């Protein structure tokens, strides 16, 4: 079965049908003629979540990937601004 598109109103009126169809293939719900959401089977949703987590770098990976300066940060020679107290 191919993916079907439902208007929000149709999806509300025929929600059970949308759910049953989503168990076979993702269902798109449109709002004002534009895709708004996709209803998918929970098994497919969990598969996509696992895939996303497997590809996402950990916080430690992100920290280790940051450029390091080895403590050698050059200072710019700029004139201090005048302030009135």
Chimera marker file (.cmm) of the C-alpha trace (Angstrom):
<marker_set name="trace">
<marker id="1" x="0.000" y="0.000" z="0.000" r="1" g="1" b="0" radius="0.5"/>
<marker id="2" x="1.258" y="3.482" z="-0.786" r="1" g="1" b="0" radius="0.5"/>
<marker id="3" x="1.462" y="6.384" z="1.611" r="1" g="1" b="0" radius="0.5"/>
<marker id="4" x="-1.738" y="8.359" z="1.823" r="1" g="1" b="0" radius="0.5"/>
<marker id="5" x="-2.310" y="12.015" z="2.556" r="1" g="1" b="0" radius="0.5"/>
<marker id="6" x="-5.140" y="13.110" z="4.852" r="1" g="1" b="0" radius="0.5"/>
<marker id="7" x="-6.394" y="16.585" z="5.631" r="1" g="1" b="0" radius="0.5"/>
<marker id="8" x="-6.541" y="17.398" z="9.342" r="1" g="1" b="0" radius="0.5"/>
<marker id="9" x="-10.330" y="17.290" z="9.225" r="1" g="1" b="0" radius="0.5"/>
<marker id="10" x="-10.376" y="13.882" z="7.496" r="1" g="1" b="0" radius="0.5"/>
<marker id="11" x="-7.771" y="12.547" z="9.914" r="1" g="1" b="0" radius="0.5"/>
<marker id="12" x="-9.868" y="13.719" z="12.892" r="1" g="1" b="0" radius="0.5"/>
<marker id="13" x="-13.060" y="12.238" z="11.490" r="1" g="1" b="0" radius="0.5"/>
<marker id="14" x="-11.432" y="8.943" z="10.485" r="1" g="1" b="0" radius="0.5"/>
<marker id="15" x="-8.683" y="8.603" z="13.093" r="1" g="1" b="0" radius="0.5"/>
<marker id="16" x="-9.083" y="4.835" z="13.487" r="1" g="1" b="0" radius="0.5"/>
<marker id="17" x="-8.565" y="4.453" z="9.729" r="1" g="1" b="0" radius="0.5"/>
<marker id="18" x="-5.467" y="6.648" z="9.858" r="1" g="1" b="0" radius="0.5"/>
<marker id="19" x="-4.042" y="4.514" z="12.681" r="1" g="1" b="0" radius="0.5"/>
<marker id="20" x="-4.755" y="1.250" z="10.858" r="1" g="1" b="0" radius="0.5"/>
<marker id="21" x="-3.238" y="2.592" z="7.637" r="1" g="1" b="0" radius="0.5"/>
<marker id="22" x="-0.172" y="3.860" z="9.546" r="1" g="1" b="0" radius="0.5"/>
<marker id="23" x="0.490" y="0.332" z="10.792" r="1" g="1" b="0" radius="0.5"/>
<marker id="24" x="1.147" y="-0.608" z="7.164" r="1" g="1" b="0" radius="0.5"/>
<marker id="25" x="2.777" y="2.544" z="5.804" r="1" g="1" b="0" radius="0.5"/>
<marker id="26" x="3.377" y="6.134" z="7.039" r="1" g="1" b="0" radius="0.5"/>
<marker id="27" x="0.416" y="8.504" z="6.660" r="1" g="1" b="0" radius="0.5"/>
<marker id="28" x="0.819" y="12.220" z="5.988" r="1" g="1" b="0" radius="0.5"/>
<marker id="29" x="-1.608" y="14.690" z="7.554" r="1" g="1" b="0" radius="0.5"/>
<marker id="30" x="-1.849" y="18.063" z="5.840" r="1" g="1" b="0" radius="0.5"/>
<marker id="31" x="-2.924" y="21.429" z="7.192" r="1" g="1" b="0" radius="0.5"/>
<marker id="32" x="-3.968" y="24.121" z="4.736" r="1" g="1" b="0" radius="0.5"/>
<marker id="33" x="-2.774" y="21.833" z="1.942" r="1" g="1" b="0" radius="0.5"/>
<marker id="34" x="0.787" y="21.515" z="3.292" r="1" g="1" b="0" radius="0.5"/>
<marker id="35" x="2.272" y="18.461" z="5.034" r="1" g="1" b="0" radius="0.5"/>
<marker id="36" x="2.062" y="18.983" z="8.805" r="1" g="1" b="0" radius="0.5"/>
<marker id="37" x="2.787" y="15.607" z="10.429" r="1" g="1" b="0" radius="0.5"/>
<marker id="38" x="3.395" y="11.977" z="9.572" r="1" g="1" b="0" radius="0.5"/>
<marker id="39" x="1.729" y="9.160" z="11.503" r="1" g="1" b="0" radius="0.5"/>
<marker id="40" x="3.911" y="6.047" z="11.648" r="1" g="1" b="0" radius="0.5"/>
<marker id="41" x="3.727" y="2.625" z="13.249" r="1" g="1" b="0" radius="0.5"/>
<marker id="42" x="5.384" y="2.497" z="16.681" r="1" g="1" b="0" radius="0.5"/>
<marker id="43" x="7.881" y="-0.161" z="15.504" r="1" g="1" b="0" radius="0.5"/>
<marker id="44" x="9.041" y="2.143" z="12.695" r="1" g="1" b="0" radius="0.5"/>
<marker id="45" x="9.208" y="5.107" z="15.095" r="1" g="1" b="0" radius="0.5"/>
<marker id="46" x="11.381" y="3.136" z="17.549" r="1" g="1" b="0" radius="0.5"/>
<marker id="47" x="13.638" y="1.986" z="14.686" r="1" g="1" b="0" radius="0.5"/>
<marker id="48" x="14.132" y="5.593" z="13.587" r="1" g="1" b="0" radius="0.5"/>
<marker id="49" x="14.889" y="6.684" z="17.169" r="1" g="1" b="0" radius="0.5"/>
<marker id="50" x="17.527" y="3.958" z="17.578" r="1" g="1" b="0" radius="0.5"/>
<marker id="51" x="19.089" y="4.978" z="14.275" r="1" g="1" b="0" radius="0.5"/>
<marker id="52" x="19.132" y="8.634" z="15.344" r="1" g="1" b="0" radius="0.5"/>
<marker id="53" x="20.774" y="7.794" z="18.692" r="1" g="1" b="0" radius="0.5"/>
<marker id="54" x="23.360" y="5.577" z="16.996" r="1" g="1" b="0" radius="0.5"/>
<marker id="55" x="24.420" y="8.435" z="14.715" r="1" g="1" b="0" radius="0.5"/>
<marker id="56" x="24.341" y="11.227" z="17.304" r="1" g="1" b="0" radius="0.5"/>
<marker id="57" x="27.712" y="12.015" z="18.913" r="1" g="1" b="0" radius="0.5"/>
<marker id="58" x="27.880" y="11.849" z="22.695" r="1" g="1" b="0" radius="0.5"/>
<marker id="59" x="28.529" y="14.947" z="24.789" r="1" g="1" b="0" radius="0.5"/>
<marker id="60" x="32.052" y="13.642" z="25.492" r="1" g="1" b="0" radius="0.5"/>
<marker id="61" x="32.658" y="13.232" z="21.740" r="1" g="1" b="0" radius="0.5"/>
<marker id="62" x="31.543" y="16.820" z="21.185" r="1" g="1" b="0" radius="0.5"/>
<marker id="63" x="33.913" y="18.116" z="23.886" r="1" g="1" b="0" radius="0.5"/>
<marker id="64" x="36.839" y="16.112" z="22.557" r="1" g="1" b="0" radius="0.5"/>
<marker id="65" x="36.208" y="17.425" z="19.029" r="1" g="1" b="0" radius="0.5"/>
<marker id="66" x="36.553" y="21.069" z="20.119" r="1" g="1" b="0" radius="0.5"/>
<marker id="67" x="39.668" y="22.838" z="18.875" r="1" g="1" b="0" radius="0.5"/>
<marker id="68" x="42.345" y="23.183" z="21.508" r="1" g="1" b="0" radius="0.5"/>
<marker id="69" x="44.686" y="26.142" z="21.923" r="1" g="1" b="0" radius="0.5"/>
<marker id="70" x="47.272" y="24.489" z="24.227" r="1" g="1" b="0" radius="0.5"/>
<marker id="71" x="47.180" y="27.581" z="26.431" r="1" g="1" b="0" radius="0.5"/>
<marker id="72" x="48.616" y="29.829" z="23.741" r="1" g="1" b="0" radius="0.5"/>
<marker id="73" x="45.910" y="32.434" z="23.247" r="1" g="1" b="0" radius="0.5"/>
<marker id="74" x="47.323" y="35.588" z="21.661" r="1" g="1" b="0" radius="0.5"/>
<marker id="75" x="46.107" y="38.831" z="23.188" r="1" g="1" b="0" radius="0.5"/>
<marker id="76" x="45.122" y="41.632" z="20.913" r="1" g="1" b="0" radius="0.5"/>
<marker id="77" x="46.774" y="44.951" z="21.505" r="1" g="1" b="0" radius="0.5"/>
<marker id="78" x="43.765" y="47.254" z="21.809" r="1" g="1" b="0" radius="0.5"/>
<marker id="79" x="43.268" y="50.557" z="23.545" r="1" g="1" b="0" radius="0.5"/>
<marker id="80" x="41.141" y="50.353" z="26.673" r="1" g="1" b="0" radius="0.5"/>
<marker id="81" x="37.972" y="52.385" z="26.488" r="1" g="1" b="0" radius="0.5"/>
<marker id="82" x="37.530" y="55.476" z="28.596" r="1" g="1" b="0" radius="0.5"/>
<marker id="83" x="34.827" y="55.318" z="31.231" r="1" g="1" b="0" radius="0.5"/>
<marker id="84" x="33.468" y="58.050" z="33.439" r="1" g="1" b="0" radius="0.5"/>
<marker id="85" x="32.736" y="57.287" z="37.051" r="1" g="1" b="0" radius="0.5"/>
<link id1="1" id2="2" r="1" g="1" b="0" radius="0.2"/>
<link id1="2" id2="3" r="1" g="1" b="0" radius="0.2"/>
<link id1="3" id2="4" r="1" g="1" b="0" radius="0.2"/>
<link id1="4" id2="5" r="1" g="1" b="0" radius="0.2"/>
<link id1="5" id2="6" r="1" g="1" b="0" radius="0.2"/>
<link id1="6" id2="7" r="1" g="1" b="0" radius="0.2"/>
<link id1="7" id2="8" r="1" g="1" b="0" radius="0.2"/>
<link id1="8" id2="9" r="1" g="1" b="0" radius="0.2"/>
<link id1="9" id2="10" r="1" g="1" b="0" radius="0.2"/>
<link id1="10" id2="11" r="1" g="1" b="0" radius="0.2"/>
<link id1="11" id2="12" r="1" g="1" b="0" radius="0.2"/>
<link id1="12" id2="13" r="1" g="1" b="0" radius="0.2"/>
<link id1="13" id2="14" r="1" g="1" b="0" radius="0.2"/>
<link id1="14" id2="15" r="1" g="1" b="0" radius="0.2"/>
<link id1="15" id2="16" r="1" g="1" b="0" radius="0.2"/>
<link id1="16" id2="17" r="1" g="1" b="0" radius="0.2"/>
<link id1="17" id2="18" r="1" g="1" b="0" radius="0.2"/>
<link id1="18" id2="19" r="1" g="1" b="0" radius="0.2"/>
<link id1="19" id2="20" r="1" g="1" b="0" radius="0.2"/>
<link id1="20" id2="21" r="1" g="1" b="0" radius="0.2"/>
<link id1="21" id2="22" r="1" g="1" b="0" radius="0.2"/>
<link id1="22" id2="23" r="1" g="1" b="0" radius="0.2"/>
<link id1="23" id2="24" r="1" g="1" b="0" radius="0.2"/>
<link id1="24" id2="25" r="1" g="1" b="0" radius="0.2"/>
<link id1="25" id2="26" r="1" g="1" b="0" radius="0.2"/>
<link id1="26" id2="27" r="1" g="1" b="0" radius="0.2"/>
<link id1="27" id2="28" r="1" g="1" b="0" radius="0.2"/>
<link id1="28" id2="29" r="1" g="1" b="0" radius="0.2"/>
<link id1="29" id2="30" r="1" g="1" b="0" radius="0.2"/>
<link id1="30" id2="31" r="1" g="1" b="0" radius="0.2"/>
<link id1="31" id2="32" r="1" g="1" b="0" radius="0.2"/>
<link id1="32" id2="33" r="1" g="1" b="0" radius="0.2"/>
<link id1="33" id2="34" r="1" g="1" b="0" radius="0.2"/>
<link id1="34" id2="35" r="1" g="1" b="0" radius="0.2"/>
<link id1="35" id2="36" r="1" g="1" b="0" radius="0.2"/>
<link id1="36" id2="37" r="1" g="1" b="0" radius="0.2"/>
<link id1="37" id2="38" r="1" g="1" b="0" radius="0.2"/>
<link id1="38" id2="39" r="1" g="1" b="0" radius="0.2"/>
<link id1="39" id2="40" r="1" g="1" b="0" radius="0.2"/>
<link id1="40" id2="41" r="1" g="1" b="0" radius="0.2"/>
<link id1="41" id2="42" r="1" g="1" b="0" radius="0.2"/>
<link id1="42" id2="43" r="1" g="1" b="0" radius="0.2"/>
<link id1="43" id2="44" r="1" g="1" b="0" radius="0.2"/>
<link id1="44" id2="45" r="1" g="1" b="0" radius="0.2"/>
<link id1="45" id2="46" r="1" g="1" b="0" radius="0.2"/>
<link id1="46" id2="47" r="1" g="1" b="0" radius="0.2"/>
<link id1="47" id2="48" r="1" g="1" b="0" radius="0.2"/>
<link id1="48" id2="49" r="1" g="1" b="0" radius="0.2"/>
<link id1="49" id2="50" r="1" g="1" b="0" radius="0.2"/>
<link id1="50" id2="51" r="1" g="1" b="0" radius="0.2"/>
<link id1="51" id2="52" r="1" g="1" b="0" radius="0.2"/>
<link id1="52" id2="53" r="1" g="1" b="0" radius="0.2"/>
<link id1="53" id2="54" r="1" g="1" b="0" radius="0.2"/>
<link id1="54" id2="55" r="1" g="1" b="0" radius="0.2"/>
<link id1="55" id2="56" r="1" g="1" b="0" radius="0.2"/>
<link id1="56" id2="57" r="1" g="1" b="0" radius="0.2"/>
<link id1="57" id2="58" r="1" g="1" b="0" radius="0.2"/>
<link id1="58" id2="59" r="1" g="1" b="0" radius="0.2"/>
<link id1="59" id2="60" r="1" g="1" b="0" radius="0.2"/>
<link id1="60" id2="61" r="1" g="1" b="0" radius="0.2"/>
<link id1="61" id2="62" r="1" g="1" b="0" radius="0.2"/>
<link id1="62" id2="63" r="1" g="1" b="0" radius="0.2"/>
<link id1="63" id2="64" r="1" g="1" b="0" radius="0.2"/>
<link id1="64" id2="65" r="1" g="1" b="0" radius="0.2"/>
<link id1="65" id2="66" r="1" g="1" b="0" radius="0.2"/>
<link id1="66" id2="67" r="1" g="1" b="0" radius="0.2"/>
<link id1="67" id2="68" r="1" g="1" b="0" radius="0.2"/>
<link id1="68" id2="69" r="1" g="1" b="0" radius="0.2"/>
<link id1="69" id2="70" r="1" g="1" b="0" radius="0.2"/>
<link id1="70" id2="71" r="1" g="1" b="0" radius="0.2"/>
<link id1="71" id2="72" r="1" g="1" b="0" radius="0.2"/>
<link id1="72" id2="73" r="1" g="1" b="0" radius="0.2"/>
<link id1="73" id2="74" r="1" g="1" b="0" radius="0.2"/>
<link id1="74" id2="75" r="1" g="1" b="0" radius="0.2"/>
<link id1="75" id2="76" r="1" g="1" b="0" radius="0.2"/>
<link id1="76" id2="77" r="1" g="1" b="0" radius="0.2"/>
<link id1="77" id2="78" r="1" g="1" b="0" radius="0.2"/>
<link id1="78" id2="79" r="1" g="1" b="0" radius="0.2"/>
<link id1="79" id2="80" r="1" g="1" b="0" radius="0.2"/>
<link id1="80" id2="81" r="1" g="1" b="0" radius="0.2"/>
<link id1="81" id2="82" r="1" g="1" b="0" radius="0.2"/>
<link id1="82" id2="83" r="1" g="1" b="0" radius="0.2"/>
<link id1="83" id2="84" r="1" g="1" b="0" radius="0.2"/>
<link id1="84" id2="85" r="1" g="1" b="0" radius="0.2"/>
</marker_set>
